[in-house]
Amino acid sequence: MVTVYEKAKEFKRKYPATVAFRIKAHSKLAQKFVGNDEEIKYVFVAQKNFKSYEFINTNVIVLTNKRLLVATKRLLFGYFYKAITPDLFNDITLRSGLLWGKVVIDTVKEIVILSNIDKAALSEIEQNISNVMMEEKKKYVRESTKSE
């Protein structure tokens, strides 16, 4: 079984311009939340912040066959964790700047901004997230129509 950390390292090796720190700690946290019945489809790292010059909020983002997980292990104690299920997923927007790119994930409840990503990685991230989320979203629609 491939771990979150191995996939995160692979992403960082492939896209070295992405700004990310303490990947091992964040990956270890994310791995705890991946269920036994979930398959890891894609992993990437990014900063979760509003301004490109803020470098302190590295996140590991894990796309499984059921949901999208965003995990951050805090420096001293605690963590931040967010799960985005396909029924809450609205759309994804890519923004490419001078140095880095941003991925903006719009959900029913909030907007998640992931920044300081190597611009070359943006299309790969969008493709992976869109493919899995839209495929899973179809299952949610089918299940809700059956229950009515």
Secondary structure, 3 states (H helix, E strand, C coil): CCCHHHHHHHHHHHCCCCCCCCHHHHHHHHHHHCCCCCCEEEEEEEECCCCCCCCCCEEEEEEECCCEEEEEECCCCCEEEEEECCCCEEEEEEEECCCEEEEEEEECCCEEEEEEEEHHHHHHHHHHHHHHHHHHHHHHHHHHHHHC
